[in-house]
Amino acid sequence: MGVEAFRSHAGSRRHRSGGSPVESQSERRLGSDLNPIELASSKLKKLLRDGTERTVDGLWNLCGRIVDQFSNEECRNYFKHCGYRYD
């Protein structure tokens, strides 16, 4: 049932937009592949797995160290990559 609903939804988007599944830049930003939060969370999850912490306190400490690894420039680039303007 889920696959059928997805196919139906994807097909209706193609028809509305003249064959392209992406209608506008603002709608494109909503996709997980073009979402700055998804890009950052992907890196966060990888670093959490690599950290091999297994206690709650250890995970919180690791999260603090990981967040420090995200530079302002890197975060800005996530938004630029997804089509957002950053002035």
PDB file of N, CA, C and O in Angstrom:
ATOM      1  N   MET A   1       0.830  -1.197   0.000  1.00  0.00           N
ATOM      2  CA  MET A   1       0.000   0.000   0.000  1.00  0.00           C
ATOM      3  C   MET A   1       0.868   1.253   0.000  1.00  0.00           C
ATOM      4  O   MET A   1       0.555   2.192  -0.732  1.00  0.00           O
ATOM      5  N   GLY A   2       1.961   1.316   0.797  1.00  0.00           N
ATOM      6  CA  GLY A   2       2.816   2.484   0.858  1.00  0.00           C
ATOM      7  C   GLY A   2       3.499   2.771  -0.460  1.00  0.00           C
ATOM      8  O   GLY A   2       3.594   3.927  -0.870  1.00  0.00           O
ATOM      9  N   VAL A   3       3.980   1.726  -1.134  1.00  0.00           N
ATOM     10  CA  VAL A   3       4.651   1.901  -2.416  1.00  0.00           C
ATOM     11  C   VAL A   3       3.679   2.440  -3.451  1.00  0.00           C
ATOM     12  O   VAL A   3       4.033   3.318  -4.238  1.00  0.00           O
ATOM     13  N   GLU A   4       2.459   1.924  -3.458  1.00  0.00           N
ATOM     14  CA  GLU A   4       1.444   2.393  -4.399  1.00  0.00           C
ATOM     15  C   GLU A   4       1.119   3.868  -4.163  1.00  0.00           C
ATOM     16  O   GLU A   4       0.975   4.634  -5.116  1.00  0.00           O
ATOM     17  N   ALA A   5       1.005   4.262  -2.907  1.00  0.00           N
ATOM     18  CA  ALA A   5       0.713   5.664  -2.593  1.00  0.00           C
ATOM     19  C   ALA A   5       1.862   6.558  -3.043  1.00  0.00           C
ATOM     20  O   ALA A   5       1.636   7.649  -3.567  1.00  0.00           O
ATOM     21  N   PHE A   6       3.093   6.098  -2.838  1.00  0.00           N
ATOM     22  CA  PHE A   6       4.255   6.874  -3.275  1.00  0.00           C
ATOM     23  C   PHE A   6       4.263   7.035  -4.784  1.00  0.00           C
ATOM     24  O   PHE A   6       4.471   8.137  -5.292  1.00  0.00           O
ATOM     25  N   ARG A   7       4.036   5.940  -5.507  1.00  0.00           N
ATOM     26  CA  ARG A   7       4.024   6.011  -6.972  1.00  0.00           C
ATOM     27  C   ARG A   7       2.931   6.949  -7.463  1.00  0.00           C
ATOM     28  O   ARG A   7       3.144   7.719  -8.400  1.00  0.00           O
ATOM     29  N   SER A   8       1.764   6.887  -6.836  1.00  0.00           N
ATOM     30  CA  SER A   8       0.661   7.755  -7.224  1.00  0.00           C
ATOM     31  C   SER A   8       1.029   9.217  -6.998  1.00  0.00           C
ATOM     32  O   SER A   8       0.776  10.064  -7.856  1.00  0.00           O
ATOM     33  N   HIS A   9       1.624   9.513  -5.848  1.00  0.00           N
ATOM     34  CA  HIS A   9       2.016  10.890  -5.523  1.00  0.00           C
ATOM     35  C   HIS A   9       3.103  11.372  -6.470  1.00  0.00           C
ATOM     36  O   HIS A   9       3.021  12.496  -6.965  1.00  0.00           O
ATOM     37  N   ALA A  10       4.113  10.562  -6.736  1.00  0.00           N
ATOM     38  CA  ALA A  10       5.207  10.949  -7.634  1.00  0.00           C
ATOM     39  C   ALA A  10       4.679  11.186  -9.038  1.00  0.00           C
ATOM     40  O   ALA A  10       5.102  12.128  -9.708  1.00  0.00           O
ATOM     41  N   GLY A  11       3.770  10.352  -9.484  1.00  0.00           N
ATOM     42  CA  GLY A  11       3.190  10.515 -10.812  1.00  0.00           C
ATOM     43  C   GLY A  11       2.388  11.794 -10.926  1.00  0.00           C
ATOM     44  O   GLY A  11       2.457  12.474 -11.949  1.00  0.00           O
ATOM     45  N   SER A  12       1.629  12.136  -9.895  1.00  0.00           N
ATOM     46  CA  SER A  12       0.818  13.351  -9.962  1.00  0.00           C
ATOM     47  C   SER A  12       1.707  14.590  -9.974  1.00  0.00           C
ATOM     48  O   SER A  12       1.353  15.590 -10.599  1.00  0.00           O
ATOM     49  N   ARG A  13       2.835  14.548  -9.309  1.00  0.00           N
ATOM     50  CA  ARG A  13       3.758  15.686  -9.324  1.00  0.00           C
ATOM     51  C   ARG A  13       4.361  15.840 -10.715  1.00  0.00           C
ATOM     52  O   ARG A  13       4.544  16.965 -11.179  1.00  0.00           O
ATOM     53  N   ARG A  14       4.671  14.747 -11.385  1.00  0.00           N
ATOM     54  CA  ARG A  14       5.250  14.827 -12.724  1.00  0.00           C
ATOM     55  C   ARG A  14       4.272  15.474 -13.691  1.00  0.00           C
ATOM     56  O   ARG A  14       4.659  16.292 -14.525  1.00  0.00           O
ATOM     57  N   HIS A  15       2.996  15.101 -13.573  1.00  0.00           N
ATOM     58  CA  HIS A  15       1.998  15.640 -14.490  1.00  0.00           C
ATOM     59  C   HIS A  15       1.783  17.134 -14.275  1.00  0.00           C
ATOM     60  O   HIS A  15       1.640  17.885 -15.240  1.00  0.00           O
ATOM     61  N   ARG A  16       1.761  17.563 -13.038  1.00  0.00           N
ATOM     62  CA  ARG A  16       1.549  18.982 -12.752  1.00  0.00           C
ATOM     63  C   ARG A  16       2.699  19.838 -13.251  1.00  0.00           C
ATOM     64  O   ARG A  16       2.492  20.980 -13.661  1.00  0.00           O
ATOM     65  N   SER A  17       3.907  19.297 -13.221  1.00  0.00           N
ATOM     66  CA  SER A  17       5.063  20.130 -13.519  1.00  0.00           C
ATOM     67  C   SER A  17       5.604  19.901 -14.923  1.00  0.00           C
ATOM     68  O   SER A  17       6.706  20.351 -15.235  1.00  0.00           O
ATOM     69  N   GLY A  18       4.864  19.220 -15.761  1.00  0.00           N
ATOM     70  CA  GLY A  18       5.304  19.026 -17.130  1.00  0.00           C
ATOM     71  C   GLY A  18       6.401  17.998 -17.275  1.00  0.00           C
ATOM     72  O   GLY A  18       7.238  18.123 -18.169  1.00  0.00           O
ATOM     73  N   GLY A  19       6.429  16.994 -16.436  1.00  0.00           N
ATOM     74  CA  GLY A  19       7.404  15.924 -16.558  1.00  0.00           C
ATOM     75  C   GLY A  19       8.517  15.964 -15.538  1.00  0.00           C
ATOM     76  O   GLY A  19       9.173  14.947 -15.314  1.00  0.00           O
ATOM     77  N   SER A  20       8.751  17.091 -14.917  1.00  0.00           N
ATOM     78  CA  SER A  20       9.815  17.190 -13.920  1.00  0.00           C
ATOM     79  C   SER A  20       9.226  16.988 -12.535  1.00  0.00           C
ATOM     80  O   SER A  20       8.226  17.622 -12.201  1.00  0.00           O
ATOM     81  N   PRO A  21       9.823  16.114 -11.712  1.00  0.00           N
ATOM     82  CA  PRO A  21       9.280  15.890 -10.372  1.00  0.00           C
ATOM     83  C   PRO A  21       9.520  17.066  -9.431  1.00  0.00           C
ATOM     84  O   PRO A  21       8.945  17.099  -8.343  1.00  0.00           O
ATOM     85  N   VAL A  22      10.354  18.033  -9.820  1.00  0.00           N
ATOM     86  CA  VAL A  22      10.620  19.188  -8.964  1.00  0.00           C
ATOM     87  C   VAL A  22       9.926  20.401  -9.576  1.00  0.00           C
ATOM     88  O   VAL A  22      10.166  20.742 -10.734  1.00  0.00           O
ATOM     89  N   GLU A  23       9.068  21.047  -8.795  1.00  0.00           N
ATOM     90  CA  GLU A  23       8.269  22.138  -9.344  1.00  0.00           C
ATOM     91  C   GLU A  23       8.921  23.498  -9.197  1.00  0.00           C
ATOM     92  O   GLU A  23       8.870  24.308 -10.122  1.00  0.00           O
ATOM     93  N   SER A  24       9.520  23.761  -8.076  1.00  0.00           N
ATOM     94  CA  SER A  24      10.077  25.083  -7.847  1.00  0.00           C
ATOM     95  C   SER A  24      11.264  24.960  -6.908  1.00  0.00           C
ATOM     96  O   SER A  24      11.485  23.925  -6.280  1.00  0.00           O
ATOM     97  N   GLN A  25      12.023  26.051  -6.830  1.00  0.00           N
ATOM     98  CA  GLN A  25      13.186  26.036  -5.941  1.00  0.00           C
ATOM     99  C   GLN A  25      12.761  25.867  -4.488  1.00  0.00           C
ATOM    100  O   GLN A  25      13.420  25.153  -3.732  1.00  0.00           O
ATOM    101  N   SER A  26      11.655  26.522  -4.082  1.00  0.00           N
ATOM    102  CA  SER A  26      11.224  26.399  -2.691  1.00  0.00           C
ATOM    103  C   SER A  26      10.764  24.979  -2.389  1.00  0.00           C
ATOM    104  O   SER A  26      11.013  24.478  -1.293  1.00  0.00           O
ATOM    105  N   GLU A  27      10.096  24.314  -3.341  1.00  0.00           N
ATOM    106  CA  GLU A  27       9.676  22.938  -3.113  1.00  0.00           C
ATOM    107  C   GLU A  27      10.887  22.011  -3.112  1.00  0.00           C
ATOM    108  O   GLU A  27      10.928  21.039  -2.358  1.00  0.00           O
ATOM    109  N   ARG A  28      11.868  22.310  -3.954  1.00  0.00           N
ATOM    110  CA  ARG A  28      13.077  21.491  -4.022  1.00  0.00           C
ATOM    111  C   ARG A  28      13.791  21.474  -2.676  1.00  0.00           C
ATOM    112  O   ARG A  28      14.374  20.461  -2.290  1.00  0.00           O
ATOM    113  N   ARG A  29      13.745  22.588  -1.970  1.00  0.00           N
ATOM    114  CA  ARG A  29      14.422  22.668  -0.671  1.00  0.00           C
ATOM    115  C   ARG A  29      13.825  21.703   0.349  1.00  0.00           C
ATOM    116  O   ARG A  29      14.490  21.334   1.317  1.00  0.00           O
ATOM    117  N   LEU A  30      12.575  21.293   0.137  1.00  0.00           N
ATOM    118  CA  LEU A  30      11.909  20.431   1.107  1.00  0.00           C
ATOM    119  C   LEU A  30      12.354  18.983   1.012  1.00  0.00           C
ATOM    120  O   LEU A  30      12.126  18.219   1.950  1.00  0.00           O
ATOM    121  N   GLY A  31      12.981  18.578  -0.084  1.00  0.00           N
ATOM    122  CA  GLY A  31      13.434  17.205  -0.241  1.00  0.00           C
ATOM    123  C   GLY A  31      14.590  16.915   0.691  1.00  0.00           C
ATOM    124  O   GLY A  31      15.411  17.793   0.956  1.00  0.00           O
ATOM    125  N   SER A  32      14.664  15.688   1.195  1.00  0.00           N
ATOM    126  CA  SER A  32      15.717  15.353   2.146  1.00  0.00           C
ATOM    127  C   SER A  32      17.104  15.432   1.529  1.00  0.00           C
ATOM    128  O   SER A  32      18.084  15.673   2.234  1.00  0.00           O
ATOM    129  N   ASP A  33      17.200  15.229   0.196  1.00  0.00           N
ATOM    130  CA  ASP A  33      18.508  15.297  -0.428  1.00  0.00           C
ATOM    131  C   ASP A  33      18.982  16.735  -0.590  1.00  0.00           C
ATOM    132  O   ASP A  33      20.163  16.959  -0.855  1.00  0.00           O
ATOM    133  N   LEU A  34      18.101  17.708  -0.439  1.00  0.00           N
ATOM    134  CA  LEU A  34      18.480  19.111  -0.519  1.00  0.00           C
ATOM    135  C   LEU A  34      18.030  19.855   0.726  1.00  0.00           C
ATOM    136  O   LEU A  34      17.448  20.936   0.635  1.00  0.00           O
ATOM    137  N   ASN A  35      18.294  19.287   1.866  1.00  0.00           N
ATOM    138  CA  ASN A  35      17.890  19.855   3.134  1.00  0.00           C
ATOM    139  C   ASN A  35      19.144  20.051   3.989  1.00  0.00           C
ATOM    140  O   ASN A  35      19.830  19.076   4.294  1.00  0.00           O
ATOM    141  N   PRO A  36      19.459  21.296   4.385  1.00  0.00           N
ATOM    142  CA  PRO A  36      20.681  21.519   5.160  1.00  0.00           C
ATOM    143  C   PRO A  36      20.689  20.770   6.494  1.00  0.00           C
ATOM    144  O   PRO A  36      21.747  20.357   6.968  1.00  0.00           O
ATOM    145  N   ILE A  37      19.526  20.596   7.093  1.00  0.00           N
ATOM    146  CA  ILE A  37      19.449  19.857   8.357  1.00  0.00           C
ATOM    147  C   ILE A  37      19.823  18.394   8.118  1.00  0.00           C
ATOM    148  O   ILE A  37      20.525  17.787   8.927  1.00  0.00           O
ATOM    149  N   GLU A  38      19.354  17.836   7.010  1.00  0.00           N
ATOM    150  CA  GLU A  38      19.673  16.443   6.683  1.00  0.00           C
ATOM    151  C   GLU A  38      21.173  16.267   6.450  1.00  0.00           C
ATOM    152  O   GLU A  38      21.756  15.267   6.869  1.00  0.00           O
ATOM    153  N   LEU A  39      21.794  17.239   5.780  1.00  0.00           N
ATOM    154  CA  LEU A  39      23.237  17.161   5.539  1.00  0.00           C
ATOM    155  C   LEU A  39      24.004  17.173   6.864  1.00  0.00           C
ATOM    156  O   LEU A  39      24.918  16.373   7.063  1.00  0.00           O
ATOM    157  N   ALA A  40      23.632  18.071   7.755  1.00  0.00           N
ATOM    158  CA  ALA A  40      24.311  18.153   9.052  1.00  0.00           C
ATOM    159  C   ALA A  40      24.040  16.915   9.894  1.00  0.00           C
ATOM    160  O   ALA A  40      24.941  16.401  10.557  1.00  0.00           O
ATOM    161  N   SER A  41      22.800  16.434   9.868  1.00  0.00           N
ATOM    162  CA  SER A  41      22.479  15.271  10.691  1.00  0.00           C
ATOM    163  C   SER A  41      23.182  14.022  10.171  1.00  0.00           C
ATOM    164  O   SER A  41      23.513  13.129  10.950  1.00  0.00           O
ATOM    165  N   SER A  42      23.410  13.955   8.877  1.00  0.00           N
ATOM    166  CA  SER A  42      24.147  12.826   8.314  1.00  0.00           C
ATOM    167  C   SER A  42      25.562  12.779   8.873  1.00  0.00           C
ATOM    168  O   SER A  42      26.054  11.720   9.263  1.00  0.00           O
ATOM    169  N   LYS A  43      26.212  13.944   8.909  1.00  0.00           N
ATOM    170  CA  LYS A  43      27.568  14.011   9.476  1.00  0.00           C
ATOM    171  C   LYS A  43      27.528  13.691  10.967  1.00  0.00           C
ATOM    172  O   LYS A  43      28.378  12.951  11.462  1.00  0.00           O
ATOM    173  N   LEU A  44      26.552  14.238  11.686  1.00  0.00           N
ATOM    174  CA  LEU A  44      26.430  13.991  13.121  1.00  0.00           C
ATOM    175  C   LEU A  44      26.270  12.500  13.408  1.00  0.00           C
ATOM    176  O   LEU A  44      26.931  11.961  14.296  1.00  0.00           O
ATOM    177  N   LYS A  45      25.391  11.835  12.657  1.00  0.00           N
ATOM    178  CA  LYS A  45      25.161  10.397  12.881  1.00  0.00           C
ATOM    179  C   LYS A  45      26.424   9.581  12.613  1.00  0.00           C
ATOM    180  O   LYS A  45      26.731   8.646  13.353  1.00  0.00           O
ATOM    181  N   LYS A  46      27.153   9.932  11.558  1.00  0.00           N
ATOM    182  CA  LYS A  46      28.384   9.214  11.248  1.00  0.00           C
ATOM    183  C   LYS A  46      29.399   9.376  12.383  1.00  0.00           C
ATOM    184  O   LYS A  46      30.017   8.404  12.817  1.00  0.00           O
ATOM    185  N   LEU A  47      29.562  10.621  12.859  1.00  0.00           N
ATOM    186  CA  LEU A  47      30.522  10.865  13.938  1.00  0.00           C
ATOM    187  C   LEU A  47      30.089  10.199  15.247  1.00  0.00           C
ATOM    188  O   LEU A  47      30.934   9.766  16.030  1.00  0.00           O
ATOM    189  N   LEU A  48      28.784  10.117  15.486  1.00  0.00           N
ATOM    190  CA  LEU A  48      28.291   9.410  16.679  1.00  0.00           C
ATOM    191  C   LEU A  48      28.611   7.918  16.593  1.00  0.00           C
ATOM    192  O   LEU A  48      29.038   7.308  17.574  1.00  0.00           O
ATOM    193  N   ARG A  49      28.400   7.339  15.413  1.00  0.00           N
ATOM    194  CA  ARG A  49      28.718   5.909  15.244  1.00  0.00           C
ATOM    195  C   ARG A  49      30.212   5.662  15.402  1.00  0.00           C
ATOM    196  O   ARG A  49      30.626   4.683  16.022  1.00  0.00           O
ATOM    197  N   ASP A  50      31.022   6.561  14.835  1.00  0.00           N
ATOM    198  CA  ASP A  50      32.475   6.409  14.929  1.00  0.00           C
ATOM    199  C   ASP A  50      32.980   6.591  16.354  1.00  0.00           C
ATOM    200  O   ASP A  50      34.031   6.061  16.716  1.00  0.00           O
ATOM    201  N   GLY A  51      32.227   7.348  17.173  1.00  0.00           N
ATOM    202  CA  GLY A  51      32.644   7.624  18.545  1.00  0.00           C
ATOM    203  C   GLY A  51      32.530   6.435  19.472  1.00  0.00           C
ATOM    204  O   GLY A  51      33.208   6.407  20.499  1.00  0.00           O
ATOM    205  N   THR A  52      31.720   5.469  19.163  1.00  0.00           N
ATOM    206  CA  THR A  52      31.524   4.218  19.909  1.00  0.00           C
ATOM    207  C   THR A  52      31.190   4.410  21.392  1.00  0.00           C
ATOM    208  O   THR A  52      31.484   3.531  22.202  1.00  0.00           O
ATOM    209  N   GLU A  53      30.585   5.538  21.758  1.00  0.00           N
ATOM    210  CA  GLU A  53      30.142   5.722  23.141  1.00  0.00           C
ATOM    211  C   GLU A  53      28.883   4.890  23.372  1.00  0.00           C
ATOM    212  O   GLU A  53      28.036   4.782  22.486  1.00  0.00           O
ATOM    213  N   ARG A  54      28.762   4.310  24.550  1.00  0.00           N
ATOM    214  CA  ARG A  54      27.601   3.455  24.822  1.00  0.00           C
ATOM    215  C   ARG A  54      26.861   3.817  26.106  1.00  0.00           C
ATOM    216  O   ARG A  54      25.943   3.104  26.513  1.00  0.00           O
ATOM    217  N   THR A  55      27.249   4.912  26.745  1.00  0.00           N
ATOM    218  CA  THR A  55      26.519   5.359  27.924  1.00  0.00           C
ATOM    219  C   THR A  55      25.862   6.698  27.612  1.00  0.00           C
ATOM    220  O   THR A  55      26.285   7.410  26.701  1.00  0.00           O
ATOM    221  N   VAL A  56      24.832   7.031  28.371  1.00  0.00           N
ATOM    222  CA  VAL A  56      24.125   8.288  28.145  1.00  0.00           C
ATOM    223  C   VAL A  56      25.065   9.472  28.355  1.00  0.00           C
ATOM    224  O   VAL A  56      25.123  10.378  27.523  1.00  0.00           O
ATOM    225  N   ASP A  57      25.798   9.464  29.465  1.00  0.00           N
ATOM    226  CA  ASP A  57      26.740  10.563  29.727  1.00  0.00           C
ATOM    227  C   ASP A  57      27.813  10.641  28.653  1.00  0.00           C
ATOM    228  O   ASP A  57      28.177  11.733  28.218  1.00  0.00           O
ATOM    229  N   GLY A  58      28.317   9.502  28.225  1.00  0.00           N
ATOM    230  CA  GLY A  58      29.330   9.477  27.178  1.00  0.00           C
ATOM    231  C   GLY A  58      28.806  10.042  25.869  1.00  0.00           C
ATOM    232  O   GLY A  58      29.513  10.770  25.172  1.00  0.00           O
ATOM    233  N   LEU A  59      27.543   9.699  25.529  1.00  0.00           N
ATOM    234  CA  LEU A  59      26.940  10.223  24.300  1.00  0.00           C
ATOM    235  C   LEU A  59      26.753  11.734  24.366  1.00  0.00           C
ATOM    236  O   LEU A  59      27.004  12.431  23.382  1.00  0.00           O
ATOM    237  N   TRP A  60      26.310  12.252  25.524  1.00  0.00           N
ATOM    238  CA  TRP A  60      26.141  13.699  25.647  1.00  0.00           C
ATOM    239  C   TRP A  60      27.481  14.414  25.503  1.00  0.00           C
ATOM    240  O   TRP A  60      27.572  15.439  24.828  1.00  0.00           O
ATOM    241  N   ASN A  61      28.503  13.881  26.128  1.00  0.00           N
ATOM    242  CA  ASN A  61      29.832  14.485  26.010  1.00  0.00           C
ATOM    243  C   ASN A  61      30.326  14.431  24.570  1.00  0.00           C
ATOM    244  O   ASN A  61      30.899  15.399  24.071  1.00  0.00           O
ATOM    245  N   LEU A  62      30.106  13.300  23.904  1.00  0.00           N
ATOM    246  CA  LEU A  62      30.507  13.159  22.511  1.00  0.00           C
ATOM    247  C   LEU A  62      29.743  14.155  21.632  1.00  0.00           C
ATOM    248  O   LEU A  62      30.330  14.761  20.736  1.00  0.00           O
ATOM    249  N   CYS A  63      28.450  14.328  21.879  1.00  0.00           N
ATOM    250  CA  CYS A  63      27.661  15.305  21.109  1.00  0.00           C
ATOM    251  C   CYS A  63      28.257  16.707  21.236  1.00  0.00           C
ATOM    252  O   CYS A  63      28.347  17.437  20.249  1.00  0.00           O
ATOM    253  N   GLY A  64      28.654  17.074  22.424  1.00  0.00           N
ATOM    254  CA  GLY A  64      29.272  18.385  22.629  1.00  0.00           C
ATOM    255  C   GLY A  64      30.550  18.538  21.834  1.00  0.00           C
ATOM    256  O   GLY A  64      30.798  19.588  21.241  1.00  0.00           O
ATOM    257  N   ARG A  65      31.360  17.498  21.818  1.00  0.00           N
ATOM    258  CA  ARG A  65      32.617  17.553  21.050  1.00  0.00           C
ATOM    259  C   ARG A  65      32.335  17.585  19.551  1.00  0.00           C
ATOM    260  O   ARG A  65      33.024  18.277  18.802  1.00  0.00           O
ATOM    261  N   ILE A  66      31.328  16.840  19.116  1.00  0.00           N
ATOM    262  CA  ILE A  66      30.997  16.797  17.686  1.00  0.00           C
ATOM    263  C   ILE A  66      30.474  18.147  17.205  1.00  0.00           C
ATOM    264  O   ILE A  66      30.869  18.614  16.137  1.00  0.00           O
ATOM    265  N   VAL A  67      29.598  18.777  17.971  1.00  0.00           N
ATOM    266  CA  VAL A  67      29.031  20.063  17.559  1.00  0.00           C
ATOM    267  C   VAL A  67      30.149  21.081  17.342  1.00  0.00           C
ATOM    268  O   VAL A  67      30.058  21.923  16.448  1.00  0.00           O
ATOM    269  N   ASP A  68      31.190  21.009  18.145  1.00  0.00           N
ATOM    270  CA  ASP A  68      32.321  21.921  17.973  1.00  0.00           C
ATOM    271  C   ASP A  68      33.041  21.698  16.647  1.00  0.00           C
ATOM    272  O   ASP A  68      33.784  22.571  16.198  1.00  0.00           O
ATOM    273  N   GLN A  69      32.836  20.557  16.020  1.00  0.00           N
ATOM    274  CA  GLN A  69      33.489  20.260  14.748  1.00  0.00           C
ATOM    275  C   GLN A  69      32.778  20.893  13.549  1.00  0.00           C
ATOM    276  O   GLN A  69      33.330  20.904  12.449  1.00  0.00           O
ATOM    277  N   PHE A  70      31.574  21.416  13.740  1.00  0.00           N
ATOM    278  CA  PHE A  70      30.831  22.081  12.667  1.00  0.00           C
ATOM    279  C   PHE A  70      31.223  23.550  12.639  1.00  0.00           C
ATOM    280  O   PHE A  70      30.849  24.308  13.534  1.00  0.00           O
ATOM    281  N   SER A  71      31.966  23.957  11.627  1.00  0.00           N
ATOM    282  CA  SER A  71      32.372  25.361  11.517  1.00  0.00           C
ATOM    283  C   SER A  71      31.233  26.190  10.934  1.00  0.00           C
ATOM    284  O   SER A  71      30.316  25.657  10.308  1.00  0.00           O
ATOM    285  N   ASN A  72      31.308  27.498  11.148  1.00  0.00           N
ATOM    286  CA  ASN A  72      30.312  28.394  10.562  1.00  0.00           C
ATOM    287  C   ASN A  72      30.312  28.268   9.043  1.00  0.00           C
ATOM    288  O   ASN A  72      29.251  28.229   8.420  1.00  0.00           O
ATOM    289  N   GLU A  73      31.491  28.203   8.452  1.00  0.00           N
ATOM    290  CA  GLU A  73      31.596  28.099   6.998  1.00  0.00           C
ATOM    291  C   GLU A  73      30.970  26.813   6.481  1.00  0.00           C
ATOM    292  O   GLU A  73      30.285  26.816   5.458  1.00  0.00           O
ATOM    293  N   GLU A  74      31.204  25.720   7.184  1.00  0.00           N
ATOM    294  CA  GLU A  74      30.618  24.441   6.770  1.00  0.00           C
ATOM    295  C   GLU A  74      29.096  24.510   6.799  1.00  0.00           C
ATOM    296  O   GLU A  74      28.440  24.065   5.858  1.00  0.00           O
ATOM    297  N   CYS A  75      28.533  25.058   7.859  1.00  0.00           N
ATOM    298  CA  CYS A  75      27.071  25.166   7.975  1.00  0.00           C
ATOM    299  C   CYS A  75      26.518  26.093   6.898  1.00  0.00           C
ATOM    300  O   CYS A  75      25.473  25.808   6.313  1.00  0.00           O
ATOM    301  N   ARG A  76      27.203  27.189   6.634  1.00  0.00           N
ATOM    302  CA  ARG A  76      26.806  28.100   5.569  1.00  0.00           C
ATOM    303  C   ARG A  76      26.782  27.373   4.225  1.00  0.00           C
ATOM    304  O   ARG A  76      25.874  27.570   3.418  1.00  0.00           O
ATOM    305  N   ASN A  77      27.788  26.532   3.997  1.00  0.00           N
ATOM    306  CA  ASN A  77      27.865  25.784   2.740  1.00  0.00           C
ATOM    307  C   ASN A  77      26.733  24.773   2.599  1.00  0.00           C
ATOM    308  O   ASN A  77      26.280  24.509   1.485  1.00  0.00           O
ATOM    309  N   TYR A  78      26.264  24.199   3.719  1.00  0.00           N
ATOM    310  CA  TYR A  78      25.108  23.300   3.646  1.00  0.00           C
ATOM    311  C   TYR A  78      23.905  24.045   3.072  1.00  0.00           C
ATOM    312  O   TYR A  78      23.200  23.522   2.210  1.00  0.00           O
ATOM    313  N   PHE A  79      23.674  25.262   3.549  1.00  0.00           N
ATOM    314  CA  PHE A  79      22.549  26.051   3.058  1.00  0.00           C
ATOM    315  C   PHE A  79      22.750  26.439   1.597  1.00  0.00           C
ATOM    316  O   PHE A  79      21.820  26.348   0.797  1.00  0.00           O
ATOM    317  N   LYS A  80      23.955  26.871   1.248  1.00  0.00           N
ATOM    318  CA  LYS A  80      24.228  27.236  -0.145  1.00  0.00           C
ATOM    319  C   LYS A  80      24.020  26.046  -1.064  1.00  0.00           C
ATOM    320  O   LYS A  80      23.438  26.191  -2.139  1.00  0.00           O
ATOM    321  N   HIS A  81      24.486  24.870  -0.659  1.00  0.00           N
ATOM    322  CA  HIS A  81      24.343  23.661  -1.462  1.00  0.00           C
ATOM    323  C   HIS A  81      22.878  23.346  -1.747  1.00  0.00           C
ATOM    324  O   HIS A  81      22.538  22.822  -2.808  1.00  0.00           O
ATOM    325  N   CYS A  82      22.024  23.671  -0.792  1.00  0.00           N
ATOM    326  CA  CYS A  82      20.602  23.368  -0.938  1.00  0.00           C
ATOM    327  C   CYS A  82      19.828  24.467  -1.648  1.00  0.00           C
ATOM    328  O   CYS A  82      18.607  24.381  -1.777  1.00  0.00           O
ATOM    329  N   GLY A  83      20.522  25.491  -2.106  1.00  0.00           N
ATOM    330  CA  GLY A  83      19.865  26.525  -2.883  1.00  0.00           C
ATOM    331  C   GLY A  83      19.408  27.741  -2.099  1.00  0.00           C
ATOM    332  O   GLY A  83      18.774  28.630  -2.669  1.00  0.00           O
ATOM    333  N   TYR A  84      19.707  27.808  -0.822  1.00  0.00           N
ATOM    334  CA  TYR A  84      19.352  28.968  -0.034  1.00  0.00           C
ATOM    335  C   TYR A  84      20.374  30.079  -0.266  1.00  0.00           C
ATOM    336  O   TYR A  84      21.560  29.813  -0.457  1.00  0.00           O
ATOM    337  N   ARG A  85      19.908  31.307  -0.248  1.00  0.00           N
ATOM    338  CA  ARG A  85      20.822  32.441  -0.346  1.00  0.00           C
ATOM    339  C   ARG A  85      21.335  32.763   1.031  1.00  0.00           C
ATOM    340  O   ARG A  85      20.580  32.728   2.002  1.00  0.00           O
ATOM    341  N   TYR A  86      22.585  33.071   1.128  1.00  0.00           N
ATOM    342  CA  TYR A  86      23.165  33.468   2.411  1.00  0.00           C
ATOM    343  C   TYR A  86      23.925  34.753   2.179  1.00  0.00           C
ATOM    344  O   TYR A  86      24.946  34.763   1.491  1.00  0.00           O
ATOM    345  N   ASP A  87      23.432  35.836   2.751  1.00  0.00           N
ATOM    346  CA  ASP A  87      24.081  37.141   2.558  1.00  0.00           C
ATOM    347  C   ASP A  87      24.905  37.544   3.747  1.00  0.00           C
ATOM    348  O   ASP A  87      25.514  38.614   3.742  1.00  0.00           O
TER     349      ASP A  87
END
